Amino acid sequence: MTLSLGLVGLPNSGKSTLFNALTRLRVPVASYPFTTIEPHVGVVPVPDQRLQHIAEIVRPQRVVPTVIEFVDIAGLVRGSSKGEGLGNQFLSHIRNVNAVAVVVRCFSDADVPHIYNTIDPVRDAKVISTELCLADLAMLERRMERIHRAAKSGDKQFIKALDLLGQFQIYLDAGRSLRSFPFDVRSAELAQSLDLTVGLLTTKPILYVANVDEERFAAAVNGPYEALPDIQALKELSEREGVPMVVVSAKIEAELNELPEDEAKDYLAAMGVYQSGLQRLVEVSYKLLGLVTFFTTTGGKEVHAWTVAAGMKAPQAAGQVHSDMERGFIRAEVVSYRDLAQAGSFAAAREHALIRLEGHNYIVQDGDIIHFRFSV
């Protein structure tokens, strides 16, 4: 599976600059609102040192990383849900991504005016949250009309659904996102059976991306934030909402892309930072969505990284490689990356009994290196 992450933010938040830096594409960037009209998509290899280390051990002909898809979605403003700015056509683009990265401006630049004239990350985050809630309320009204017509038949399921949609409305009216709605087992089953939450924007997982000045980058990444009150305020908001926050500098990320890999690492290390913004975004996004990575070696010819949902069993993971593998699954030969790295080779890992056989009920773990046995 490919993780799709939508970048959303107010105009002039640095969202498109960050997108360009992450994807090495060249979408338009300017100091006026609404430069992005249609959403731009970039597919980026996921940086994973484990993959490179496995490749050094195996020395394959080909190395295939897993990928992440970034979608640069046009800037939102107050009233977007009612057609302000470029309107709610862009809200619909959010429905197609797995998670939403809300890019929040935490930098000053006289050449790039803020749409509301002042730098206030919490206000900006709340503007976006409000617009998503309002867009969901508009969709709920249409959905309730449909369910109301069905409920006239006296079907208890639709009557209960109408009541649940009313609870959604109250929740959204209070400015709360539906991802935190207190579902019980019955209401969750009802919502799923009737697709009551399908397409609702506030059900999507989100993370905040604090786009900071170059001068404050290292301090913002490493914390603490006492000397950075704007970032501290955004961090407190993220903690109250149970939403992760990632600090990046779009300008620094762009500079890193112009450097060879070793020089980029040295550049970050000189600031006391040891992961790029892309690496931090991927790490947090995988955790947010409950994803893990496993690896295959295909007879030493290819080392391949695969992204799957945490909790997936071995036969279903085999199906990600090829459908025949799932249908004819027999067993999986598994060694953890950590064990292989310590052993230094597959032969040594086998000699020390670090490679084990797992059956149909084995749950794939992050970092597993798996050889699937199957019959055709």
C-alpha positions, -999 to 999 in steps of 0.1 A, spaced: 0 0 0 11 36 -6 6 62 22 -10 93 8 -5 125 29 -23 157 20 -6 190 28 -31 216 38 -25 251 51 -34 287 48 -20 306 18 16 317 23 22 291 50 51 276 31 31 245 21 40 245 -16 77 253 -7 76 223 16 60 201 -11 86 211 -36 114 203 -11 100 169 -2 92 158 -37 118 177 -58 90 189 -80 86 225 -91 51 236 -84 45 273 -85 54 293 -54 46 330 -50 41 356 -23 4 359 -31 -25 336 -20 -39 307 -41 -8 299 -62 -19 263 -61 -51 257 -80 -52 221 -88 -36 196 -63 -1 185 -72 10 150 -64 45 137 -58 56 102 -50 87 100 -28 109 70 -17 107 65 20 142 69 35 149 38 56 185 30 67 174 -6 74 167 -11 37 202 2 27 218 -20 54 200 -51 42 211 -42 6 247 -40 18 244 -75 33 226 -91 3 242 -70 -25 212 -74 -48 208 -62 -84 179 -40 -74 168 -21 -43 131 -10 -41 120 13 -13 84 18 -2 70 52 -11 49 80 3 26 101 -18 24 139 -10 -6 159 -23 -2 197 -23 -38 210 -17 -47 246 -23 -47 270 6 -78 273 28 -91 306 43 -121 315 65 -152 307 46 -137 281 23 -165 257 32 -189 283 18 -169 291 -13 -146 318 -1 -111 320 -16 -110 292 -40 -139 275 -23 -148 241 -12 -137 224 -44 -104 220 -27 -119 205 4 -130 176 -18 -94 169 -26 -88 161 11 -112 132 9 -88 113 -13 -58 111 11 -51 88 41 -41 116 64 -38 154 65 -7 173 74 -17 208 85 12 231 76 12 260 101 33 291 95 58 297 123 81 320 104 84 357 97 92 370 62 85 406 51 85 395 15 58 369 21 29 386 39 6 366 62 -29 365 49 -41 377 83 -11 400 88 2 384 120 20 352 129 -3 331 151 0 293 146 -28 284 169 -53 308 152 -43 294 118 -47 258 129 -81 266 143 -92 283 111 -84 252 91 -101 230 117 -132 252 117 -135 250 79 -132 212 79 -160 211 106 -182 234 85 -176 213 54 -187 182 73 -218 199 86 -228 208 51 -223 172 40 -242 159 71 -272 180 62 -275 163 29 -269 129 44 -296 135 70 -321 143 43 -314 109 27 -316 90 60 -347 109 70 -365 98 39 -355 62 46 -366 65 83 -402 73 73 -406 36 66 -403 30 103 -371 10 100 -354 12 134 -319 11 119 -325 43 100 -342 60 130 -311 52 151 -289 65 122 -308 98 122 -302 102 159 -265 94 155 -261 119 127 -278 145 150 -251 137 176 -225 143 149 -240 177 142 -239 188 178 -203 176 181 -192 195 150 -212 226 160 -190 227 191 -159 228 169 -148 193 176 -136 169 150 -154 136 145 -121 116 148 -125 121 186 -162 113 187 -170 88 215 -183 59 195 -195 28 214 -196 -6 198 -232 -3 185 -229 32 171 -196 23 154 -212 -7 138 -242 14 127 -220 41 112 -200 15 93 -229 -5 80 -246 27 66 -214 45 56 -224 74 78 -189 88 82 -176 81 46 -162 112 31 -163 133 63 -131 153 65 -128 155 103 -127 117 106 -93 117 89 -61 115 111 -42 147 111 -8 160 122 5 195 126 36 206 107 52 237 123 71 254 94 98 274 112 124 300 105 159 287 96 173 305 126 150 287 150 150 254 133 174 235 156 159 249 188 124 240 175 133 205 165 152 197 198 131 217 222 122 226 249 100 254 236 100 279 265 119 304 244 96 298 214 62 308 226 44 304 193 56 268 188 50 260 225 14 272 220 10 250 189 25 220 208 0 225 237 -29 226 211 -16 194 196 -14 177 230 -50 188 239 -63 174 207 -42 143 208 -26 152 174 11 148 167 33 178 158 64 177 135 88 207 132 103 214 98 119 242 79 108 242 43 138 263 33 163 240 50 146 210 35 150 226 1 187 232 8 192 196 18 179 184 -15 207 204 -33 234 185 -13 249 150 -17 236 126 10 267 127 32 269 165 31 232 168 39 237 146 70 268 167 80 248 199 75 220 186 99 245 172 124 262 206 126 229 219 139 224 190 163 196 175 142 199 139 129 168 134 108 155 153 78 120 167 78 110 140 54 122 113 78 103 129 107 71 133 87 73 96 75 80 83 110 51 102 126 27 95 97 34 57 99 27 58 137 -4 79 132 -18 55 106 -6 23 123 17 12 95 48 -11 96 75 -20 70 87 -55 62 113 -65 37 118 -93 11 150 -103 -6 138 -124 -36 166 -148 -38 192 -122 -34 183 -104 -66 161 -77 -52 157 -62 -17 122 -47 -15 105 -27 13 67 -31 18 42 -10 38 13 -27 55 -11 -21 83 1 -31 117 -16 -63 128 -16 -78 93 -10 -116 93 16 -133 71 -6 -146 43 -22 -111 38 13 -96 38 24 -122 12 -6 -110 -9 9 -75 -10 39 -90 -28 18 -112 -52 -18 -125 -50 -6 -160 -57 15 -160 -26 -15 -153 -4 -36 -180 -21 -9 -206 -19 7 -195 14 25 -224 32 47 -206 58 70 -177 62 107 -177 71 113 -147 93 143 -129 107 141 -95 124 162 -67 110 179 -63 144 189 -99 145 202 -99 109 222 -67 116 238 -83 146 245 -115 129 260 -98 98 247 -122 72 218 -146 66 241 -176 69 252 -164 104 216 -157 113 206 -192 103 236 -207 122 225 -189 154 188 -201 149 176 -165 144 156 -174 113 123 -189 124 93 -205 106 59 -188 111 25 -200 100 -9 -185 90 -15 -167 122 18 -149 125 14 -111 128 40 -92 107 63 -70 128 80 -38 118 114 -46 104 107 -82 96 126 -97 67 104 -124 52 108 -152 27 73 -166 18 69 -202 10 39 -209 -12 24 -233 -37 11 -223 -71 
